[in-house]
Amino acid sequence: MSLRIHFRPEARAELVEAWAWYEEQRPGLGDDLVACVEAAISKAARQPEAYAHVYEGVRRVLVRRFPYGVFYVVEDGELLVLAVAHARRRPNFWRDRAPSRSQ
């Protein structure tokens, strides 16, 4: 059984931006990126505890073929995508999106 998946608006915008960049490089490549990101998120939704814990309850699943990671948390039985981040740019920019664990 898979968890329901929700995107933070910023994460969805990051994916759209990455799609546009790859489409500019070669038509269809952006669609390949989206398919790989969706596959990574689906794997995480099926086995959320299987991926690397990177920060205060946040986990990361790597995207096949592309230098991206998807950062997520599991809350209330749902997988919340915090960021779709390029592996070599702005490390940890997404940390302020992580839910506070002190609540």
N, C-alpha and C positions, 0 to 999 in steps of 0.2 A: 504494500500500500504506500502510495506517495503522499507527501504533504502538499497542501495547497501552496501555491507560489504567489507572492506579491512582490512588486518592485517599488522601492522608493523612487520618487520622481527623478531624483538626480541620477540614479542608476540607469533608469530608462533613457535619460538624455545622453548619458555616456555611451550607451550601446548605439543609439541613433547616430551620434557623432562619429564613432568608430566605423559604423556601417558606411557612412558617407565618405569617409577618408578612403576606405578600401575600395569602394565603388569607383572613386576617382582614379585609383591606381589601375584597376582592371574591372570592367563590367562583370558582375556576377560574384566578385570576390567578397563584397560586403554581405551578400546573401549567404556565402559559405561561412563567413564569420558568425552571422546570426545563428545559423544552423548548429555550429559548434558550441556557441554559448548556450543555446537551448538544450543541447545534449548534456553539457556539463551541469546545468541547473537541474535537469531531470534526474541525473545520477545522484546529485546531492539531495534532491527531494525524496528519493527512494532510500538512501542511506546517509542521512545527515551527519551522523557521528563518525563516518568513515574518513572525513577530510580534515586537513590540518587545522588545529586550533591556533589562531594567530594573535588574538587579542581579546581579552575580557569577554569570552563567550562567542566571539566572532570566529568563523571558520572560513577557509578558502578552498575552492575547487579550481584547478587549473583547466584552461581551455585548450583542447587538442588543436594543433596546427597553428595557433596564433599565440602571441606573447601576452596573454590576458589571464587574469584571475577574476573569479566571481567571489565576492565577500558576502557572507550571509550569516544570519542568526536564525534560530528556531524559537518562536514565541507563540504561545497559545495554539500549538499544533500546526503552525504555519511556517513556511520558509520565507523569510523576508530578505530580499536581495538588497544589500546596502550599497554596493558599488560593482561596476564592471570596469576593472582597472588594468591599464597597460602595465606590464611587469617592470618596465624600466623608466617610468615617469612618475613624478610626484609621489614617492612612497609615503604611505600612511595618511594621505590626504583625507581618507574616508573615516578616520577614527572618530571624528566628532559625530558621525551618524550612528555610532554604536549605542544601543540603549544603555542607560545607566544601570549597573548591577547593584547599586546601593539602595534601590527603591524597595 
